[in-house]
Structure formats: C-alpha cells, structure tokens
Amino acid sequence: MKKILAAVLASTMALALAACGGGGGTTSGTPQTCGGSSNTPAPSTGGKVEISAIVAEYGQNTRTWWADFEKEFNASHDDINLTVEVQSWNDISTVVNTRISGDAAPDILNIDLFAAYQADDLLLPAQDYVSADTYAKFYQSFLDQSVVDGVVWAIPDLASARAMYYNKDILEAAGVEVPTTWDELKAACEAIKAYDSNIYPWGIDMTTDEGQAAAAYYIWNNGGDFTDADGNWTLNSDKNVEAIEYAIGLINDGLTNTDPANETRYNLQDLLGAGQLAMMIGPNSIPTYVADGGYSVNLGVASIPTNGGNPSVSAGVMDRFMVFDNGYTDEELAAITEFFDYFYEDTRYSEWVLMEGFLPATSAGGEIVAASDPEMAPWVEIVGSCKFYPVAKAEWDDVKTGIIRAEQEALLGGNVQELLDNLQAEIAG
Amino acid sequence: MNKKTLRRVEPYIWIAPSVILMAVFILVPICSVFQIAMNDVSKAGKLRGFNNFANFSKVLKSPTFALVLKNTIVWTIAVVVISTVLGFLLALVLNNKFRGRKIARAIVVFPWATTLVIQASAWNFIINTDYGTLNTLLMKLRLISAPVNWTPNAGAYFAWEIACGIFVTIPFVTFCVLSGLQSIDTSYYEAATVDGATYFQKLFSITLPLVKSSLTVATVLNIIYVFNSFPIIWTMTKGDPASRTDTLVTYLYKLAFYNSKQGEAAAVSVIGFLILLICASTYMIYTLRKGDDDL
C-alpha cells in the first residue's frame, strides 16, 4: 500500500514539475502580480491625480514613443501623474484579465476587442470621458463599430484595411487584365496557371491566424454579411454559402497556394515577394514587408474582386481605447479626458499613426497622413469606407473560430451549407 | 530541545523549503485551475461562481474533444514508444568503445539542447512544398523532377509532427539509458561470456533487467512531457486543419486564448491532469511491483 501511495505521490510531483516546465512558449512572462498596488486609481501622492494606461505594442518603436509621451504629458500637467505600460499582443489580454480578476483594472486600455469587458459591465461610455472636440474628430463609421445598446463604449485608435495586391509582371506575361469580378478572377487564375504551372495564381489564408478575413473578403464582396441590419447573425445565408463555396472551388481547382489551412498571410506575402504567387488580398503594409524581406517585385494594388455587381468592399480591422469604470472622482475623469485630448491632438496623433504604419481613425489625422505620404493617400480613402467585423457582439470570438473551422472542414471535403447551418445553429441557438 | 527530538525533526526542517516552494508554486496554480474549471467564467476572466460542472459537460459533449483526445493518445504513444526503442538502441551503440565516441555523444545532445520552437520551425522549413530543403535536395540529386507536397493531408502533417517529436525525444531516452548502462558491472558480462551466452542472451538477461529502472523513469517523464508538449504542434500546424492535428494542450490553448472560454479550457486541463495521473501512477505501480518480484 505504501508503495502504491509513494508511486501516486511521485507521479503527482512529476506531473506538477512537468506542468511547470511544460508551459514554455504559452503564456510565460504574463503573470505580473495582481496585488492591486499601483493600478487602482487613487488620488494619492503630492495631490497629483494618478491615471494608468495599458497600451498595445504595435511595433519596435512603440515603447520609446509611449515613454516620451508619458514624460511630455506629465511635464506639461502638474496635477496629473500618468503611467503608461506597453504590453505585447501576446500578453496583453492575459495581463488585463489577471488585473481585472485582482480588482486592479487599468484606467485606460488600448486593445482590439471591447465587447467582453462591456458585457461584464466594466467599461464607461465613451462620451463620459471624451471631450466633445475630440469626439467630433472620429470617422462616424468607426465609432459605430463600438456601439452596444445604442451607446459607444470605446473609441478607435487606428485601423488597417485590405486590398488586392498583384504581381504586374506575371499578369502582363500571362496576358491578363487586373480582375474586378469573380468570373474575371477565375479566368485570370486559369490563364496564369496555363502560362506557368509553377506560379500560384491566387493566395488564400484559411488558418487559425486569419481565416475569418478570408471569409469576410468573399462574403462581403458577394453582398453577404455576418449579421443582418438588425444585428442578428446570418452566417448561413445563401450569399455567404455561395461565397465560401467559390473560395473553396478556387482551391479545389488548383488555382491557389497548396495548403490554405496552414499557410498564413505571411507565408503568402513571402511567396508574393519571391514571385511565386501572382495575386493576394492583404494590408497596406505588404510593399514594406516585401521590401524588408529583400525581394523586389513589381507590385500593383487594386480593389478586391466582387460578384453580382456588388461594389468592392475592403475589410477593415480597428483597434480601440476604452476606459474601465473604476469609480472615478471628477478630477480623475477630467485627467482621463485630458489624456485623450492630448493624445488625439492632430499633429501628435498623425505622427503616432505614421510611426506605427497604420491608418488613422480621425479625419484630420487622415488628411495629415495622406498629405505626408502619397502612397498612403488611397488607403486613407479606403479605410474611411471599409467594412468591419461585428466585434461589438459578444459572440464574435465564437463566430470567428467557428467560421475558420467551417472553412477548414470544407477544405477537408465538408458541405459548406451544412457547416454554416451548424454554425448558425450553434451561435444563434 | 533534546537531541532525540532534534534528530526526529531535523529531516523535516531540511525538506521544508522545497515543500513550501512546491506548495506555493505548484499546488496553488493546480488548485486555481481546478477552481476555474468548476466556475462560470466570463470572457473577461471574472469568476461567477460554481456552475455544476457545466464546463466539463460542455467539453465532453463536444465532438471535437473526442477527436482531440484520440490525437493526443496517438501522439503520446507513437512518440514515446518509438523514441524509447530508438533511444535504447542508440544508447547501446554509444556504450560501445569506438573512436569519436565523445563527439558522437555530444552530437546526440544537439536536438535536446535546441529550443523546440526552433526545431519545429526547422522541420517546417525542411518539408515545405515551395521552398523546403528536402525538395531542393531531392531535385538536386535528380531523384524528383518537380516539388513534392509532403503534407497533402492532415494525417501527413501529424506524421511529420510525430517524427519531429521522436527526433527531439530520443536524446533524453538515450542519456537515461546510457547512465543505466554505465552503472552495470562488466563482470556480469564477463561471467556470461565464460558461460557461452550469446549477444542477445546477454542483452535480455543482463542489460535489460539492469537498465529497467532508468528506462522506467525515462518513460514516465516522457509520457508526461510528450502528452503536455505544446511547441511542436503549435509551431507546425496550430492544430489545423479543423483540429485534425490538435492535442489536448493546443486545444485548450485555443479555447482559452482564441475563444475566451477559460472555464472550458481549465476543464480540459483538469481532464488531461487526471488522465496523466492515472497513466503515470499505474505504470509506476506496475513496473515497481514487477521489479520487486524479480529481485
């Protein structure tokens, strides 16, 4: 008996040790203590109002930019002490969730999704803390993306949009025009394939990373959508089924990269750079990515091809600022308002957006960015009119992973109609 | 305090620091996982109280879970069994005296000493259809004329992941067995040789029984490590397509960090923990008891 007990004990210990060692690469480095020391707002030291912010790390210069911002802000505001913490995209959700469970939510948060926090009644309405002047700067279509129950809960910080990139030389050599409709796209792919069977005509990414974007490109450009005008899920609508079937059809006809379930957009961008891929849909950062990779290809950019005479729709991704409801005094709320006024000051804001290489969320910022960088000008136009994922709905996480799973099941031979019917039933109940 | 009491208490004082450390850094997180698994957890991570094992029933009812569990079992058994056999054979080879043995032993450590993410990325790079080194090599050798798609389906991907798992696990087994082999007194073999024993008789009657304890330790640790292994599968496929290459660990990671279903993720973690606890304990009880009978 003793031996059995010893064996059970020993294996428990070994398991526990493995559990400690085996976590590498998952969430290491995240558990910053949640002791609730510095993050709860407290009108403390020296009569200064303390406000804290957690912001996302977009690129290599984000940390330096925010360190300078913090210094300048505190130097020009004697009565406020701002602390900005920059977190990588891998860690930011875990850090914030840990803080929330320790009742130490930050005051200001810069992240992509807000619906989960709103659903838990953790956020303040945007108009409680954004001054009228700053509020008026945002594109209305951007603010609409953060509405739940008629209230705006977060404000946009920046965005990115998608368009079709193509290798001009390959298209010219294959003798095809830049496709604008699905029929033209398929014909162009076939012509490119006939010209050189080693070139993949069209790139599709249906991976866990970004499979939802693939769905959006085809669904939106077929006149379909994830929801109807009232915000009800319409995942299995005829247009959506037709759209996914079209994409799967391109893959099954051998007109795309070989493994869309495992090849991410970055793999596709590498293939595009190496001249092995003729066309793909991607963000405005592609030319920089390709150039940084040491490639030199003759790239052109065009609208995403559409079907059924629908206007071309670009897929937008937008990140946000939100403020947690930490029971503020008037001074604290005023300090938070001041933070946003300072951040969204036109020159400072457009400088930040340009530094991060994204697209601005304010019209004034858009004008400055378009004027300072001619390559960004068409993108500023695109982003003002693009469509966004329905992230204001709390089920979006499930829809996103569900639609990726449906695409991947379809790649394995599943029936698109059945897969989307199941997803619709699962989500809408 | 008299000498007798001190002597009785002394060992506990010595082990107290490690017991306390283990309690704080191991037991607390384990309890916390159990707590999350039993709670209704909001997407923002707030615990909303006991929910009558709803997380467990949701997980167990999902058809994906059965698929993922099957993958995990195939993955663990294939990697552990094959790497144990190959590692054992390699240890036998490395235990012989030959020129360059030290270098050979050092080379065997390499896969073990490299980060798993790097290993998995390297394997991905080797088998890639478009720019993979395997295709390039075979084309240079004129064995193939056009690039071969080495991963035409999910099963092929999973097989490559298992191959990568085996490759990185072999060194561990080899070194455990090698340490066991080196502790065997050569007089046993000399006596056996005098009695006219063949190579295989010596292998099965002397070597195997005497390295059994090191092999047991290696196998138990391997089962745990391989079962819980995350980096290889995550780097190579992220469990795609449609969970066909997911194991419990990558599945629970997706549940927690892609779907924000932390309660269900914790439930999967608890299920994995219990499976491992049962397997590892059974294996240890079985081998230890058998070991006693032999001695």
Boltz contact constraints between the chains, C-beta under 6 A:
constraints:
  - contact:
      token1: [A, 4]
      token2: [B, 285]
      max_distance: 6.0
  - contact:
      token1: [A, 7]
      token2: [B, 281]
      max_distance: 6.0
  - contact:
      token1: [A, 7]
      token2: [B, 284]
      max_distance: 6.0
  - contact:
      token1: [A, 7]
      token2: [B, 285]
      max_distance: 6.0
  - contact:
      token1: [A, 8]
      token2: [B, 281]
      max_distance: 6.0
  - contact:
      token1: [A, 11]
      token2: [B, 280]
      max_distance: 6.0
  - contact:
      token1: [A, 11]
      token2: [B, 281]
      max_distance: 6.0
  - contact:
      token1: [A, 11]
      token2: [B, 284]
      max_distance: 6.0
  - contact:
      token1: [A, 14]
      token2: [B, 224]
      max_distance: 6.0
  - contact:
      token1: [A, 15]
      token2: [B, 224]
      max_distance: 6.0
  - contact:
      token1: [A, 15]
      token2: [B, 276]
      max_distance: 6.0
  - contact:
      token1: [A, 16]
      token2: [B, 26]
      max_distance: 6.0
  - contact:
      token1: [A, 18]
      token2: [B, 224]
      max_distance: 6.0
  - contact:
      token1: [A, 18]
      token2: [B, 225]
      max_distance: 6.0
  - contact:
      token1: [A, 18]
      token2: [B, 228]
      max_distance: 6.0
  - contact:
      token1: [A, 22]
      token2: [B, 228]
      max_distance: 6.0
  - contact:
      token1: [A, 25]
      token2: [B, 117]
      max_distance: 6.0
  - contact:
      token1: [A, 25]
      token2: [B, 231]
      max_distance: 6.0
  - contact:
      token1: [A, 26]
      token2: [B, 230]
      max_distance: 6.0
  - contact:
      token1: [A, 97]
      token2: [B, 45]
      max_distance: 6.0
  - contact:
      token1: [A, 100]
      token2: [B, 44]
      max_distance: 6.0
  - contact:
      token1: [A, 100]
      token2: [B, 45]
      max_distance: 6.0
  - contact:
      token1: [A, 101]
      token2: [B, 45]
      max_distance: 6.0
  - contact:
      token1: [A, 116]
      token2: [B, 43]
      max_distance: 6.0
  - contact:
      token1: [A, 116]
      token2: [B, 44]
      max_distance: 6.0
  - contact:
      token1: [A, 117]
      token2: [B, 44]
      max_distance: 6.0
  - contact:
      token1: [A, 120]
      token2: [B, 42]
      max_distance: 6.0
  - contact:
      token1: [A, 120]
      token2: [B, 44]
      max_distance: 6.0
  - contact:
      token1: [A, 120]
      token2: [B, 46]
      max_distance: 6.0
  - contact:
      token1: [A, 207]
      token2: [B, 240]
      max_distance: 6.0
  - contact:
      token1: [A, 208]
      token2: [B, 238]
      max_distance: 6.0
  - contact:
      token1: [A, 208]
      token2: [B, 240]
      max_distance: 6.0
  - contact:
      token1: [A, 258]
      token2: [B, 129]
      max_distance: 6.0
  - contact:
      token1: [A, 258]
      token2: [B, 149]
      max_distance: 6.0
  - contact:
      token1: [A, 261]
      token2: [B, 240]
      max_distance: 6.0
  - contact:
      token1: [A, 261]
      token2: [B, 241]
      max_distance: 6.0
  - contact:
      token1: [A, 262]
      token2: [B, 237]
      max_distance: 6.0
  - contact:
      token1: [A, 262]
      token2: [B, 240]
      max_distance: 6.0
  - contact:
      token1: [A, 397]
      token2: [B, 259]
      max_distance: 6.0
  - contact:
      token1: [A, 397]
      token2: [B, 260]
      max_distance: 6.0
  - contact:
      token1: [A, 401]
      token2: [B, 258]
      max_distance: 6.0
  - contact:
      token1: [A, 401]
      token2: [B, 259]
      max_distance: 6.0
  - contact:
      token1: [A, 405]
      token2: [B, 242]
      max_distance: 6.0
  - contact:
      token1: [A, 408]
      token2: [B, 241]
      max_distance: 6.0
  - contact:
      token1: [A, 408]
      token2: [B, 242]
      max_distance: 6.0
  - contact:
      token1: [A, 409]
      token2: [B, 242]
      max_distance: 6.0
  - contact:
      token1: [A, 411]
      token2: [B, 241]
      max_distance: 6.0
